[in-house]
Amino acid sequence: MKTETGISEVNRKAIAKELAKILADESVLRLKTRNAHWNVEGGDFYEKHMFFDVQSMELDKIIDTVAERMRSIGHYAPASMKTYLGLTHLSEQIVELNDSQVHQRNSYGS
């Protein structure tokens, strides 16, 4: 399908390449957010659980918008974790202890 956007194919390809990186970052961040949502512990469990749930929904909207933008300029959006891990700026570091109070104390040096 030929897409008429007023943007040259070279520029659309460059834009799609950058959008794919954003899509990868947002998708990996969403997965990390879901991990926190599912596994958070601590006295403020409910508040953090709900926070991560809302955050995940917001990331879904961003991901959808970026993927749709890629399609609107005539390129396919990547949709595999393998591809995302090759494009993302984020790490896959996993912390075993997921107690929000411990992370908060550690984050502020207490």
LINRAQUI-V677275 format. One record per pair of residues at least 12 apart in sequence whose ideal C-beta (glycine too) atoms are under 10 Angstrom apart, sorted by sequence separation. I is the first residue (numbers start at 1). J is the second residue. If there is no record, write none. Layout:
BEGIN
[[I:J] [I:J]]
END
This chain:
BEGIN
[[36:48] [37:49] [40:52] [67:79] [36:49] [37:50] [39:52] [64:77] [37:51] [38:52] [63:77] [36:51] [37:52] [38:53] [36:52] [37:53] [63:79] [35:52] [37:54] [33:51] [34:52] [37:55] [33:52] [34:53] [36:55] [37:56] [32:52] [33:53] [36:56] [33:54] [34:55] [33:55] [34:56] [33:56] [32:56] [33:57] [30:55] [31:56] [33:58] [34:59] [29:55] [30:56] [33:59] [29:56] [30:57] [32:59] [30:58] [31:59] [30:59] [29:59] [30:60] [28:59] [26:58] [27:59] [30:62] [26:59] [27:60] [29:62] [30:63] [26:60] [29:63] [26:61] [27:62] [26:62] [27:63] [25:62] [26:63] [25:63] [26:64] [23:62] [24:63] [26:65] [27:66] [22:62] [23:63] [26:66] [27:67] [22:63] [23:64] [25:66] [26:67] [23:65] [24:66] [22:65] [23:66] [22:66] [23:67] [21:66] [22:67] [20:66] [23:69] [19:66] [20:67] [22:69] [23:70] [19:67] [22:70] [52:100] [51:100] [19:69] [20:70] [27:77] [31:81] [48:98] [19:70] [27:78] [48:99] [49:100] [18:70] [27:79] [48:100] [16:69] [17:70] [27:80] [28:81] [31:84] [47:100] [48:101] [15:69] [16:70] [19:73] [23:77] [24:78] [27:81] [45:99] [15:70] [16:71] [20:75] [23:78] [39:94] [42:97] [44:99] [45:100] [48:103] [19:75] [20:76] [23:79] [27:83] [28:84] [39:95] [41:97] [42:98] [43:99] [44:100] [45:101] [48:104] [16:73] [20:77] [21:78] [24:81] [27:84] [28:85] [39:96] [41:98] [42:99] [43:100] [44:101] [12:70] [15:73] [16:74] [17:75] [19:77] [20:78] [26:84] [27:85] [32:90] [39:97] [40:98] [41:99] [42:100] [43:101] [16:75] [19:78] [24:83] [25:84] [28:87] [29:88] [31:90] [32:91] [35:94] [36:95] [39:98] [40:99] [41:100] [42:101] [12:72] [13:73] [15:75] [16:76] [23:83] [24:84] [27:87] [28:88] [29:89] [32:92] [35:95] [38:98] [39:99] [40:100] [41:101] [42:102] [44:104] [12:73] [13:74] [16:77] [23:84] [24:85] [27:88] [28:89] [29:90] [31:92] [32:93] [41:102] [42:103] [11:73] [12:74] [13:75] [16:78] [24:86] [25:87] [26:88] [28:90] [32:94] [36:98] [42:104] [12:75] [20:83] [21:84] [24:87] [25:88] [27:90] [28:91] [35:98] [40:103] [9:73] [20:84] [23:87] [24:88] [25:89] [26:90] [28:92] [36:100] [9:74] [21:86] [22:87] [23:88] [24:89] [25:90] [7:73] [20:86] [21:87] [22:88] [24:90] [5:72] [7:74] [20:87] [21:88] [22:89] [36:103] [3:71] [5:73] [21:89] [3:72] [5:74] [1:71] [3:73] [4:74] [17:87] [3:74] [2:74] [3:75] [1:74]]
END
